[in-house]
Amino acid sequence: MTPRPTNGQARASCSRCHKRKKRCDRALPQCDNCRRAFVACSFLNDDGQTASYPIAYVRHLENRVKELEKSLSPASRAPTPPTHGDQSPGSSRSIQEPSPSNDEVILLDQTAVNYAPIDTADMDWGVLGSPATADSANYPRPEILSSLDVELKNLSLEAAAERHLGSTSGLSFAKLTQTVLRRLNPDKADFVFGKENECEDQQLNLSSLSSLLTCPVFLHFGNSVSCDPMLFGDFPLANMVETDDDLAHLLLPSDHSKIDRLVGFYFAHSHTLYPIIQRTEFNTTLRFVRDNPQASSAQSPLSLFRIWMVLAIGSTAYCSVSLAEESESMLYYSKAMTYFEASLGYGDMVALEVIMLQVSYSFFNQLGPNTWFLVGIAARIALGMGLHTSSTYEGLPTDIAERRKRLFFSVYMMDRVVSTALGRPFALHEDDIDVSPFADIDEENITADGIQPRSSLQPGLLAVPLHILALRRIASKIAKQVYSNPRVSSLGIEEREAIVSSIHQELVDWRRNMPFPLPNVNAHVPHLTSNWYDFNYYTHLAMLYRPTPLLPTLDQRRIKILADAASMSLRQATNMHRQQVFAYNWLNLLAIFTATLSLVYAITAQPDNLFTVLKQTKATEDLELVMELFDTLSEKFSAAKNLRKMVSEIVREYHHIEGSE
């Protein structure tokens, strides 16, 4: 049976499924349970239902509007007069162009206002597949085609509303890898994916690594899995309804131990990536709100925003590791946003914190505004406050200065992560920053008068984000000196090699100097395991050694380094996956895919006989590990199904080469 495509998802179950306590797929315009039972679904008559629609589906509608506009234009509907033999082409055109009526003009103007398509003149977006309908199942379907760079583009753009991808995103490298894959075909033709309409999703339009970025392959990218566990015993997760009335009456969960676990996971996981909130201050506020829920001071919008956002981030961060259902975190986030505007009125520092908490949430769940815009807003606020200059901190109490430094460098790290993934210019420039990083001392040991030394040899929690900050600065150097060096045309080959070698040494030093021993506060936090540091070391090494504007051509030594780095990156990710400490978020999905591209390129582009290369390496086994990762990632991201299929086709060709001799 052909699966029924879903163009959108409601935020809550339909009324019938909710009453029957059945799992609802929330498909619009009618859920699958009601459709199978031949019952009218409540979605059909629900004018107030909010829903999420895939970017690709919206683009399809835009294209359809363009086609309809053309078909409705007066010129296309004008009758063709009889052709006379002595009539010139110019006179023929003048006869065929009647003036449109006023009604026709009004109709076209209304269409243009209501359905103005996005301008895509600066980017070739390919042909979008049309959503299948129940009636279309009887017609032959077009060949399904895809490409590596199309998949990479769709993955990267999930965090952004705009469409520009720069060099560090790996888009050009994906196209290069697609070209190298011609070697796998006897006739050296383009390596085509999805040849026999094998894909589950009939809207896919796959042909090469480049077309992956332009077709509607990621229909539910970023959507959480859907099931019906209970939300802390108070609310059914998948059946929540995010109306103003429901959110207004939503109280903190009654299970205090559950709240404590979420708060604990937030400070173990997110706080050790981006130390935004003062832990002691937050815990004091939380206890007061619990004990005095009716007190006027317990109704502070800022305090309530912080509490609900910490619960939302802690929940979604845990779900990213456990692959649990995420409706709980979405509900908490929606509740927090009811205090958003009021919280902005507390001043610039609070406004910066409020925006950064949204960024932290968006790394795991794309429910709110996209990450790219949020990071840009936070960076502008930080620059406007002068947090990038050392003079701003002169005369401030030590604890206040350290808190502001933690906020600023958290924005810096967020900017580096998102801008590098999308290949876009940084919002915060290194040349403008002259403030020293925050101290690796926990806030309990920092007072207004100074910093008290630690009494233990155990590194504090803030040693972790400080070390991650060092990695982001290395990534900044890679982007600036390797991918967008304005002096590249004037550099000799030795100078270019020296830049790469210097950054390579910095990566080695970074890995050797990681905090030891790592804080043992939660076994499920990825960056509190040594595998996470290995994974990031090899991921950045592969980024450094793949073909770049600095060194577009690789010699045998660099190809081998790239192959080893990509292979080790994938193995470390698999180790974390099997140890259940891998974060299944869009950033890691993108990292796995780009590492896969690096490995495929490094193996296929080697000048030696491909049979010999495959026998000497474990590339095929590594790609099979990637398929295992994509299998699990597909539980959260439907895009991973398509990526797995592409890798499986490459593996099949590799096996064919290994067996042919």
C-alpha positions as CSV (number, residue, x, y, z in Angstrom):
1,M,0.0,0.0,0.0
2,T,1.4,3.4,-1.0
3,P,1.9,5.5,2.1
4,R,-0.2,8.6,2.3
5,P,1.9,11.7,2.3
6,T,1.5,14.3,5.0
7,N,1.8,18.0,4.1
8,G,1.5,19.3,7.6
9,Q,1.1,18.4,11.2
10,A,-1.2,19.8,13.9
11,R,0.2,20.7,17.3
12,A,-2.3,18.5,19.1
13,S,-4.2,15.3,18.5
14,C,-7.7,15.4,17.0
15,S,-10.7,15.3,19.2
16,R,-11.6,11.7,18.4
17,C,-8.1,10.3,19.0
18,H,-7.9,12.3,22.2
19,K,-11.2,10.9,23.6
20,R,-10.3,7.3,22.5
21,K,-6.7,7.7,23.9
22,K,-5.2,6.5,20.6
23,R,-2.0,7.8,19.1
24,C,-2.8,10.4,16.5
25,D,-0.4,11.2,13.7
26,R,-1.8,14.8,13.7
27,A,-1.7,14.8,9.9
28,L,-3.6,17.6,8.1
29,P,-6.2,17.9,6.8
30,Q,-7.3,14.6,8.4
31,C,-5.5,12.2,10.7
32,D,-4.9,8.6,9.6
33,N,-7.1,7.0,12.3
34,C,-10.2,9.0,11.2
35,R,-9.5,8.5,7.6
36,R,-9.3,4.7,8.0
37,A,-12.5,4.7,10.1
38,F,-14.3,6.8,7.5
39,V,-15.1,9.4,10.2
40,A,-14.9,13.1,9.8
41,C,-11.8,14.3,11.6
42,S,-12.1,17.4,13.9
43,F,-9.2,18.9,11.9
44,L,-11.5,19.4,9.0
45,N,-13.6,22.0,10.8
46,D,-11.0,23.4,13.2
47,D,-10.3,27.0,12.1
48,G,-8.2,27.7,15.2
49,Q,-5.8,24.8,14.8
50,T,-2.1,25.7,14.6
51,A,0.2,23.5,12.5
52,S,3.7,23.2,11.1
53,Y,4.2,22.8,7.4
54,P,7.5,21.7,5.8
55,I,9.5,24.4,3.9
56,A,9.4,22.2,0.8
57,Y,5.6,22.0,0.8
58,V,5.3,25.8,1.1
59,R,7.8,26.2,-1.8
60,H,5.6,23.8,-3.8
61,L,2.6,25.9,-3.2
62,E,4.6,29.0,-4.3
63,N,5.5,27.2,-7.5
64,R,1.9,26.2,-8.1
65,V,0.8,29.8,-7.6
66,K,3.3,30.9,-10.2
67,E,1.9,28.4,-12.6
68,L,-1.7,29.5,-11.9
69,E,-0.7,33.1,-12.3
70,K,0.7,32.3,-15.8
71,S,-2.4,30.3,-16.8
72,L,-4.7,33.1,-15.6
73,S,-2.9,35.8,-17.4
74,P,-4.9,37.5,-20.2
75,A,-2.3,36.7,-22.8
76,S,-2.4,33.0,-22.1
77,R,-6.2,32.9,-22.2
78,A,-6.6,35.1,-25.3
79,P,-8.1,33.3,-28.3
80,T,-5.7,32.7,-31.2
81,P,-7.0,34.4,-34.4
82,P,-6.6,32.7,-37.7
83,T,-3.3,33.1,-39.3
84,H,-3.0,34.9,-42.7
85,G,-0.3,34.1,-45.0
86,D,0.6,37.7,-45.7
87,Q,0.6,38.6,-42.1
88,S,4.0,39.5,-40.5
89,P,4.9,38.1,-37.1
90,G,4.7,41.6,-35.6
91,S,1.2,42.2,-36.8
92,S,0.1,38.7,-35.6
93,R,1.2,39.6,-32.1
94,S,-0.7,42.9,-32.2
95,I,-3.9,41.1,-33.1
96,Q,-3.5,38.5,-30.3
97,E,-3.1,41.0,-27.5
98,P,-6.5,42.3,-26.3
99,S,-6.8,44.6,-23.3
100,P,-7.7,42.7,-20.1
101,S,-11.0,43.6,-18.4
102,N,-11.1,45.3,-15.1
103,D,-12.3,42.2,-13.4
104,E,-9.3,40.2,-14.7
105,V,-6.8,42.9,-13.5
106,I,-8.4,42.9,-10.0
107,L,-8.2,39.1,-9.8
108,L,-4.5,39.1,-10.7
109,D,-3.6,41.8,-8.3
110,Q,-5.3,40.0,-5.4
111,T,-3.5,36.8,-6.3
112,A,-0.2,38.6,-6.4
113,V,-0.8,40.2,-3.0
114,N,-1.9,37.0,-1.2
115,Y,0.5,34.6,-2.7
116,A,3.7,36.5,-3.6
117,P,6.4,33.9,-4.1
118,I,9.8,34.1,-2.6
119,D,12.4,35.5,-4.9
120,T,14.7,32.6,-5.8
121,A,16.5,34.3,-8.7
122,D,19.9,34.1,-6.9
123,M,19.7,30.4,-6.3
124,D,18.8,27.4,-8.5
125,W,16.3,25.5,-6.5
126,G,15.5,22.8,-9.0
127,V,12.0,21.3,-9.6
128,L,9.9,20.7,-6.6
129,G,8.0,17.4,-6.4
130,S,4.2,17.8,-6.2
131,P,2.6,16.4,-3.1
132,A,0.9,13.1,-3.8
133,T,-2.8,12.7,-3.3
134,A,-5.1,9.7,-2.8
135,D,-6.1,10.0,-6.5
136,S,-2.5,10.2,-7.7
137,A,-1.6,6.7,-6.5
138,N,-2.9,5.2,-9.8
139,Y,-0.7,7.2,-12.0
140,P,3.0,6.3,-12.8
141,R,5.4,8.3,-10.7
142,P,8.4,10.2,-12.0
143,E,11.9,8.9,-11.4
144,I,13.1,9.8,-8.0
145,L,16.5,11.6,-8.1
146,S,18.8,13.2,-5.6
147,S,22.3,14.6,-4.9
148,L,24.6,15.1,-2.0
149,D,24.8,18.8,-2.0
150,V,21.0,19.1,-2.1
151,E,20.8,17.0,1.1
152,L,23.5,19.1,2.7
153,K,21.7,22.3,1.8
154,N,18.4,21.2,3.2
155,L,20.1,20.0,6.4
156,S,22.0,23.3,6.9
157,L,19.0,25.6,6.0
158,E,16.8,24.0,8.7
159,A,18.3,26.5,11.1
160,A,17.8,29.5,8.8
161,A,15.1,31.2,6.9
162,E,17.4,32.5,4.2
163,R,19.1,30.4,1.5
164,H,22.7,31.5,1.3
165,L,25.3,28.9,2.2
166,G,29.0,29.7,2.2
167,S,32.2,27.8,1.9
168,T,32.4,26.4,5.5
169,S,29.0,24.8,5.1
170,G,30.5,22.2,2.8
171,L,28.2,22.9,-0.1
172,S,31.0,23.2,-2.7
173,F,32.6,20.2,-1.2
174,A,29.4,18.2,-1.6
175,K,29.3,19.1,-5.3
176,L,32.9,18.1,-5.7
177,T,32.2,14.8,-4.0
178,Q,29.3,14.2,-6.4
179,T,31.7,14.8,-9.3
180,V,34.2,12.3,-7.8
181,L,31.5,9.6,-7.6
182,R,31.5,9.4,-11.4
183,R,34.5,7.1,-10.9
184,L,32.0,4.5,-9.6
185,N,30.3,4.3,-13.0
186,P,31.9,2.4,-15.9
187,D,30.9,5.2,-18.3
188,K,32.0,8.0,-15.9
189,A,28.5,9.4,-16.0
190,D,26.9,11.2,-13.0
191,F,26.3,8.9,-10.0
192,V,22.5,8.9,-9.7
193,F,20.7,8.1,-6.4
194,G,17.3,6.6,-6.0
195,K,17.1,5.1,-9.5
196,E,14.1,2.8,-9.3
197,N,11.6,4.9,-7.3
198,E,12.7,3.0,-4.1
199,C,12.2,5.9,-1.7
200,E,9.5,5.8,0.8
201,D,8.5,9.4,0.3
202,Q,7.0,9.9,-3.1
203,Q,7.7,13.6,-3.0
204,L,11.4,13.1,-3.1
205,N,13.2,14.3,-6.2
206,L,16.7,12.8,-6.0
207,S,19.4,12.5,-8.6
208,S,22.7,13.7,-7.2
209,L,24.4,15.1,-4.2
210,S,23.6,18.6,-5.4
211,S,19.9,18.1,-6.1
212,L,19.5,16.9,-2.5
213,L,19.5,20.6,-1.4
214,T,16.7,21.6,-3.7
215,C,14.0,19.0,-3.5
216,P,11.4,18.5,-0.8
217,V,13.2,15.7,1.1
218,F,12.9,17.0,4.6
219,L,9.1,17.1,5.1
220,H,9.3,16.8,8.8
221,F,12.8,17.8,9.6
222,G,13.0,19.0,13.1
223,N,9.7,17.5,14.2
224,S,9.8,15.5,17.3
225,V,8.6,11.9,17.5
226,S,5.0,11.4,18.4
227,C,3.7,9.2,21.1
228,D,1.4,9.4,24.1
229,P,3.3,9.1,27.4
230,M,1.9,11.2,30.3
231,L,3.5,14.6,31.0
232,F,4.6,14.2,34.7
233,G,1.2,12.7,35.5
234,D,-0.6,16.0,34.8
235,F,-1.0,16.3,31.1
236,P,-0.9,13.9,28.1
237,L,2.1,14.9,26.1
238,A,0.9,14.6,22.5
239,N,-2.6,15.8,23.3
240,M,-1.6,19.3,24.6
241,V,-3.4,22.2,23.0
242,E,-1.3,25.4,23.0
243,T,-4.2,27.9,23.3
244,D,-3.8,31.1,25.4
245,D,-6.4,29.8,27.9
246,D,-4.6,26.4,28.4
247,L,-1.3,28.1,28.8
248,A,-2.7,30.7,31.3
249,H,-3.9,27.9,33.6
250,L,-0.7,25.8,33.2
251,L,1.1,25.4,36.6
252,L,4.5,23.9,37.4
253,P,4.4,20.1,37.4
254,S,3.4,18.8,40.8
255,D,6.2,16.2,40.9
256,H,9.1,18.2,42.4
257,S,11.6,15.4,41.8
258,K,10.9,15.5,38.1
259,I,11.4,19.2,38.1
260,D,14.7,18.7,40.0
261,R,15.9,16.2,37.4
262,L,15.1,18.5,34.5
263,V,16.8,21.4,36.2
264,G,19.8,19.2,37.1
265,F,20.1,18.1,33.5
266,Y,19.9,21.7,32.2
267,F,22.8,22.7,34.4
268,A,24.8,19.5,33.7
269,H,24.2,19.8,29.9
270,S,23.3,23.2,28.6
271,H,25.0,25.3,31.3
272,T,28.3,23.5,30.6
273,L,27.9,24.6,27.0
274,Y,26.6,28.1,27.4
275,P,26.7,29.4,31.1
276,I,23.9,31.8,30.7
277,I,22.1,31.6,34.1
278,Q,23.4,32.0,37.6
279,R,22.7,28.6,39.2
280,T,22.5,29.8,42.8
281,E,20.2,32.6,41.9
282,F,18.0,30.4,39.9
283,N,17.7,27.7,42.5
284,T,16.8,30.3,45.1
285,T,14.0,31.7,42.9
286,L,12.7,28.2,42.1
287,R,12.4,27.3,45.8
288,F,10.6,30.6,46.5
289,V,8.1,30.1,43.7
290,R,7.4,26.5,44.8
291,D,6.9,27.5,48.4
292,N,5.0,30.8,47.8
293,P,3.2,30.4,44.5
294,Q,0.6,33.1,45.3
295,A,3.2,35.7,46.5
296,S,3.4,38.8,44.3
297,S,7.2,38.4,43.9
298,A,6.6,34.9,42.7
299,Q,4.7,36.2,39.7
300,S,7.7,38.1,38.3
301,P,7.7,37.6,34.5
302,L,11.5,37.3,34.4
303,S,11.6,34.6,37.1
304,L,8.8,32.6,35.5
305,F,10.4,33.0,32.1
306,R,13.6,31.6,33.4
307,I,12.0,28.7,35.2
308,W,9.9,27.6,32.2
309,M,12.7,28.0,29.8
310,V,15.1,25.9,31.9
311,L,12.5,23.2,32.1
312,A,12.0,23.4,28.3
313,I,15.7,23.3,27.5
314,G,16.4,20.6,30.1
315,S,13.6,18.5,28.6
316,T,14.5,18.9,24.9
317,A,18.2,18.4,25.7
318,Y,17.4,15.1,27.4
319,C,15.1,14.1,24.5
320,S,18.0,14.7,22.1
321,V,20.0,12.0,23.8
322,S,17.2,9.6,24.7
323,L,15.0,10.2,21.6
324,A,12.0,10.6,23.9
325,E,8.8,12.4,23.0
326,E,9.2,16.2,22.9
327,S,5.7,17.6,23.4
328,E,6.6,18.2,27.0
329,S,9.4,20.6,26.1
330,M,7.3,22.3,23.5
331,L,4.6,23.0,26.1
332,Y,7.1,24.4,28.5
333,Y,8.6,26.6,25.8
334,S,5.1,27.9,24.9
335,K,4.4,28.7,28.5
336,A,7.7,30.5,28.8
337,M,7.0,32.6,25.8
338,T,3.9,34.0,27.5
339,Y,6.4,36.0,29.7
340,F,8.7,36.9,26.9
341,E,7.7,40.5,26.1
342,A,7.3,41.4,29.8
343,S,10.8,40.0,30.5
344,L,12.4,42.3,27.8
345,G,11.4,45.3,29.9
346,Y,13.9,44.5,32.6
347,G,16.9,46.0,30.7
348,D,19.5,45.1,28.1
349,M,21.3,42.4,30.2
350,V,18.0,40.6,30.8
351,A,17.0,41.0,27.1
352,L,20.3,39.4,26.1
353,E,19.8,36.5,28.5
354,V,16.2,36.0,27.3
355,I,17.2,35.8,23.6
356,M,20.1,33.5,24.4
357,L,17.9,31.0,26.2
358,Q,15.8,30.9,23.0
359,V,18.9,30.2,21.0
360,S,19.8,27.4,23.4
361,Y,16.4,25.8,23.0
362,S,16.5,26.2,19.2
363,F,19.6,24.1,18.9
364,F,17.4,21.1,19.8
365,N,13.9,22.1,18.8
366,Q,12.9,24.4,15.9
367,L,9.5,25.3,17.4
368,G,10.3,29.0,17.8
369,P,12.2,31.5,15.6
370,N,15.1,30.1,13.6
371,T,18.5,30.0,15.2
372,W,20.3,32.2,12.7
373,F,18.1,35.3,13.4
374,L,18.2,34.7,17.2
375,V,22.0,34.6,17.3
376,G,22.2,37.7,15.2
377,I,19.8,39.6,17.6
378,A,21.8,38.4,20.6
379,A,25.1,39.5,19.0
380,R,23.8,43.0,18.2
381,I,22.6,43.4,21.8
382,A,26.0,42.3,23.1
383,L,27.8,44.7,20.8
384,G,25.5,47.5,21.7
385,M,26.3,47.1,25.3
386,G,30.1,47.0,24.6
387,L,30.6,43.5,26.1
388,H,33.3,42.9,23.5
389,T,35.6,45.6,24.9
390,S,37.7,45.4,28.1
391,S,36.9,49.0,29.0
392,T,33.3,48.1,29.7
393,Y,34.3,45.9,32.6
394,E,36.5,48.5,34.3
395,G,35.1,49.4,37.7
396,L,32.6,46.6,37.8
397,P,32.4,44.2,40.8
398,T,34.2,40.9,40.0
399,D,31.1,38.8,40.1
400,I,29.1,41.1,37.8
401,A,32.0,41.3,35.3
402,E,32.4,37.5,35.2
403,R,28.7,37.1,34.7
404,R,28.7,39.5,31.7
405,K,31.8,37.7,30.3
406,R,30.0,34.4,30.5
407,L,27.1,35.9,28.6
408,F,29.2,37.5,25.9
409,F,31.3,34.4,25.2
410,S,28.2,32.3,25.2
411,V,26.9,34.5,22.3
412,Y,30.4,34.2,20.7
413,M,30.2,30.4,20.8
414,M,26.6,30.3,19.5
415,D,27.6,32.6,16.6
416,R,30.6,30.4,15.7
417,V,28.5,27.2,15.7
418,V,25.7,28.5,13.5
419,S,27.8,30.7,11.2
420,T,30.2,27.9,10.5
421,A,27.4,25.4,9.9
422,L,25.8,27.8,7.3
423,G,29.1,29.2,5.9
424,R,28.1,32.8,6.7
425,P,30.0,35.8,8.1
426,F,30.4,35.9,11.8
427,A,28.3,38.5,13.7
428,L,31.2,39.0,16.2
429,H,34.6,39.6,14.6
430,E,37.8,38.6,16.3
431,D,39.5,41.9,15.6
432,D,36.8,43.7,17.6
433,I,37.1,41.6,20.7
434,D,39.7,42.6,23.3
435,V,38.2,41.2,26.5
436,S,39.6,38.2,28.2
437,P,37.5,35.0,28.6
438,F,35.6,34.2,31.8
439,A,37.4,32.4,34.6
440,D,37.1,28.6,35.0
441,I,35.9,29.1,38.5
442,D,32.3,28.2,39.6
443,E,30.2,31.1,40.6
444,E,30.1,30.0,44.3
445,N,33.8,31.0,44.5
446,I,33.4,34.4,42.8
447,T,32.4,37.4,45.0
448,A,32.2,41.2,44.3
449,D,35.7,41.6,45.8
450,G,37.5,38.9,43.8
451,I,37.9,35.2,42.9
452,Q,38.6,32.6,45.6
453,P,40.9,29.8,44.6
454,R,39.5,26.3,44.4
455,S,40.2,24.0,47.3
456,S,40.0,20.9,45.2
457,L,42.1,19.5,42.3
458,Q,38.9,18.6,40.6
459,P,38.2,21.1,37.7
460,G,35.1,23.1,38.1
461,L,32.1,22.9,35.7
462,L,33.1,26.1,34.0
463,A,36.3,24.5,32.8
464,V,34.2,22.6,30.3
465,P,32.7,25.6,28.5
466,L,36.0,27.4,28.7
467,H,37.7,24.6,26.8
468,I,34.8,24.4,24.3
469,L,35.4,28.2,23.8
470,A,38.9,27.4,22.8
471,L,37.6,25.0,20.1
472,R,35.2,27.6,18.7
473,R,38.2,30.0,18.4
474,I,40.1,27.4,16.4
475,A,37.0,26.9,14.2
476,S,37.0,30.7,13.7
477,K,40.6,30.5,12.5
478,I,39.7,27.7,10.1
479,A,36.9,29.8,8.6
480,K,38.9,33.0,8.4
481,Q,42.3,31.8,7.3
482,V,41.4,28.7,5.3
483,Y,37.9,29.3,3.8
484,S,37.8,33.1,3.4
485,N,41.3,34.4,3.5
486,P,41.4,37.6,1.5
487,R,45.2,37.2,0.9
488,V,44.9,33.7,-0.6
489,S,45.9,34.8,-4.1
490,S,49.2,36.3,-2.9
491,L,50.2,33.3,-0.7
492,G,52.7,30.7,-1.9
493,I,52.2,27.0,-1.4
494,E,54.6,26.9,1.6
495,E,52.7,29.8,3.3
496,R,49.4,28.0,2.7
497,E,50.8,24.7,4.1
498,A,52.2,26.6,7.2
499,I,48.7,28.0,7.9
500,V,47.2,24.5,7.9
501,S,50.0,23.0,9.9
502,S,49.7,25.7,12.5
503,I,46.0,25.2,13.0
504,H,46.5,21.4,13.0
505,Q,48.9,21.9,15.9
506,E,46.4,24.0,17.8
507,L,43.8,21.2,17.4
508,V,46.3,18.7,18.8
509,D,47.1,20.9,21.8
510,W,43.4,21.5,22.4
511,R,42.7,17.8,22.5
512,R,45.7,17.1,24.8
513,N,44.7,19.9,27.2
514,M,41.1,18.9,27.8
515,P,39.8,19.1,31.4
516,F,40.8,16.1,33.5
517,P,39.1,14.5,35.1
518,L,35.8,15.6,33.5
519,P,33.1,16.5,36.0
520,N,31.0,13.5,36.8
521,V,27.6,15.1,37.3
522,N,25.4,13.2,34.7
523,A,26.2,10.1,32.7
524,H,24.0,11.2,29.8
525,V,25.8,14.5,28.9
526,P,27.8,14.0,25.7
527,H,30.4,16.7,26.3
528,L,31.2,15.2,29.7
529,T,32.8,12.2,28.0
530,S,36.2,12.0,26.3
531,N,34.5,10.6,23.1
532,W,32.9,14.0,22.5
533,Y,36.3,15.7,22.4
534,D,37.7,13.0,20.1
535,F,34.6,13.4,17.8
536,N,35.0,17.2,17.6
537,Y,38.8,17.0,17.1
538,Y,38.4,14.7,14.1
539,T,35.4,16.7,12.7
540,H,37.4,19.9,12.8
541,L,40.5,18.1,11.4
542,A,38.4,16.9,8.4
543,M,37.1,20.4,7.9
544,L,40.7,21.7,7.8
545,Y,42.0,19.1,5.3
546,R,39.2,18.8,2.8
547,P,39.6,20.9,-0.5
548,T,39.3,24.5,0.4
549,P,39.9,27.9,-1.2
550,L,43.3,27.9,0.5
551,L,44.4,24.5,-0.8
552,P,41.9,23.4,-3.5
553,T,44.0,20.5,-4.6
554,L,45.0,17.6,-2.3
555,D,48.2,15.6,-2.5
556,Q,48.4,12.0,-1.3
557,R,49.3,12.9,2.2
558,R,46.4,15.3,2.7
559,I,44.0,12.8,1.2
560,K,45.1,10.2,3.7
561,I,44.8,12.7,6.7
562,L,41.3,13.6,5.5
563,A,40.3,9.9,5.2
564,D,41.6,9.0,8.6
565,A,40.0,12.1,10.2
566,A,36.6,11.4,8.7
567,S,36.8,7.7,9.6
568,M,37.7,8.4,13.2
569,S,35.0,11.1,13.4
570,L,32.3,8.6,12.4
571,R,33.7,5.9,14.7
572,Q,33.6,8.3,17.7
573,A,30.0,9.3,16.9
574,T,29.1,5.6,16.7
575,N,30.8,5.0,20.1
576,M,28.7,7.7,21.7
577,H,25.6,6.4,19.9
578,R,26.1,2.9,21.4
579,Q,26.9,4.3,24.8
580,Q,23.6,6.4,24.6
581,V,25.4,9.7,25.0
582,F,25.0,11.0,21.5
583,A,22.8,14.1,21.0
584,Y,20.4,13.5,18.1
585,N,20.1,17.2,17.0
586,W,20.3,18.9,13.6
587,L,23.9,20.1,14.2
588,N,25.1,16.5,14.8
589,L,23.1,15.2,11.9
590,L,24.8,17.8,9.7
591,A,28.2,16.9,11.2
592,I,27.7,13.2,10.5
593,F,26.7,13.9,6.9
594,T,29.7,16.2,6.2
595,A,32.0,13.6,7.8
596,T,30.5,11.0,5.5
597,L,31.1,13.2,2.5
598,S,34.7,13.6,3.6
599,L,35.2,9.9,3.8
600,V,33.6,9.2,0.5
601,Y,35.6,11.9,-1.3
602,A,38.9,10.8,0.3
603,I,38.4,7.2,-0.7
604,T,37.0,7.7,-4.2
605,A,39.4,10.5,-5.2
606,Q,42.6,8.6,-4.4
607,P,44.7,8.0,-7.5
608,D,45.4,4.3,-6.6
609,N,43.3,1.4,-7.8
610,L,40.0,1.7,-6.0
611,F,39.9,-2.0,-5.3
612,T,43.3,-1.7,-3.5
613,V,42.2,1.4,-1.6
614,L,39.0,-0.3,-0.3
615,K,41.0,-3.3,0.8
616,Q,43.6,-1.3,2.7
617,T,41.0,0.8,4.5
618,K,37.8,0.2,6.5
619,A,35.8,2.7,4.5
620,T,33.0,0.2,3.8
621,E,32.7,-0.8,7.4
622,D,32.7,2.9,8.5
623,L,29.9,3.7,6.0
624,E,27.9,0.8,7.4
625,L,28.3,2.4,10.8
626,V,27.0,5.6,9.3
627,M,23.9,3.7,8.1
628,E,23.3,2.6,11.7
629,L,23.5,6.2,12.9
630,F,21.1,7.4,10.2
631,D,18.7,4.6,11.1
632,T,18.5,6.0,14.6
633,L,18.5,9.6,13.5
634,S,15.5,8.8,11.2
635,E,13.4,8.3,14.3
636,K,13.6,12.1,14.8
637,F,14.5,13.4,11.4
638,S,12.9,12.0,8.3
639,A,15.8,13.5,6.3
640,A,18.1,10.8,7.7
641,K,16.1,8.1,5.9
642,N,17.1,9.6,2.6
643,L,20.7,10.1,3.7
644,R,20.9,6.4,4.7
645,K,19.6,5.4,1.3
646,M,22.3,7.4,-0.4
647,V,25.0,5.9,1.7
648,S,23.7,2.4,1.1
649,E,23.9,2.9,-2.6
650,I,27.6,4.0,-2.3
651,V,28.3,1.0,-0.1
652,R,26.7,-1.3,-2.6
653,E,29.0,0.1,-5.3
654,Y,32.0,-0.3,-3.0
655,H,31.1,-3.9,-2.3
656,H,30.7,-4.5,-6.1
657,I,34.2,-3.2,-6.7
658,E,35.6,-5.3,-3.9
659,G,34.0,-8.4,-5.2
660,S,34.7,-7.8,-8.9
661,E,38.4,-8.7,-8.6
